Amino acid sequence: KNQVGIKNIEIVIVDSGSKDNTINLAKVYGAKVISIPQEDFTHSYARNIGGENASGDYFLFIVQDALPPTKTWLSELVNVLIINQLSAVSCAELPREDADLFYRVISWNHYEFLEVNTKDQIRELPKTFNYVSLRKNGQLSDLACVMPKMVFNDYKYQTNYAEDLDFGLRLIKDGHRIGFLGSIRVIHSHNRPPFYFLKRGFVDNLYLSEIFPDFVVPETKFIELVYDILYTFNFLSTQLLNEISNINYPCKPSELFLKIRETISPKGIKNYPKSIQKSMNRYLDIETHEFLTGLMKYYQIEDVREKFKGIILQALLGYLNITFKYIENAYEIIDIHLAEDVKHCIFKEFSIIVGAHLSFCYKQNKPDDGYILQIHKILSQGI
């Protein structure tokens, strides 16, 4: 309602069973409310229902917890669309002030991959087809996505997950040009628990491996992965947490990163404790701990040292390289409070890596037993 530069703005809200005052508040502001049963919700269905009940010439699809940062935000997006004759345009997000370190890291890294942290991008079908080029050029974001009505009518949303990426890929494959902007942003972020990211890592990689034939799915044996998951959890919960806590703060980011790298190295894990850490630490949520405990009980595992392959730790080190690249760009020193954020960040990175590698096992359809099918059912719900 506060946006300027657009003559008429119609607001259509698709509500899938909210329990708060959303519907009443929406009606006070003159919005059209379309209610659907919660069990019918999918990301594509909800957006298609909204678009089919809208009458404007241009559509903005936006999630309910995203905030325009300025009064000219919407007109700026629409102007980019019209002036450059684009078929759709999205913008990057600006995390809220209370966003945790992990969310800021993955958000920053995502936009680094899309090359929009320092400039805007107009994309089209790349000359070379591969996972990276198609992902970069076809990415839209339904945090905020503007398109002409006729484009929506011709394409609509089709998938139940990553509907914005699918939409963008279909557009560029048909010769359309789309935009992704870093100079214009929408305020949005989530502070979610590790188990959400465990599930997100699982579902993300399943979806990407389905739509991109060259998406690399490394050979992963399920039982070996289970040992690695439990080993890494134990290692993080004991040795790594202790090493991070024993540093004298404040310190430089490079000092903390060096200590972490040394701890994760083969030399650092030589004197690994014999018994598995069964108690939950405060950096892990109950759901993730119960999931790991389930793995341990199912395979009656008490000692994991002999079957440790280093799969998860090596992947975690790659994530930590990204984390400290971000930290070094954002902070001059690390105090004790930021060190706590780093600990939380590590366990969320561990969780998303675990989910990704479990999806590789499922994708290969070569589980050592049927337990991976139960895991698929658990991790594919609610994302």
Secondary structure, DSSP 8 states (H G I E B T S, - for coil): ----S-S----EEEESS--SSHHHHHHHTT-EEEE--GGG--HHHHHHHHHHT--SSEEEEE-TT-B-SSTTHHHHHHHHHHHTT-SEEEEEEE--TT--HHHHHHHHHHHHHHT-SSS-EEE---SS-SHHHHHHHH---TTEEEEEHHHHHHH----SSSHHHHHHHHHHHTT--EEEEEEEEEE------HHHHHHHHHHHHHHHHHH-TT-------HHHHHHHHHHHHHHIIIIIHHHHHTS-SSB-HHHHHHHHHHHHSTTTTTT--SS---S--TTS-HHHHHHHHHHHHHTT----GGG---HHHHHHHHHHHHHHHHHHHH-S-B-HHHHHHHHHHHHHHHHHHHHHHHHHHHHHT--SSTHHHHHHHHHTS--
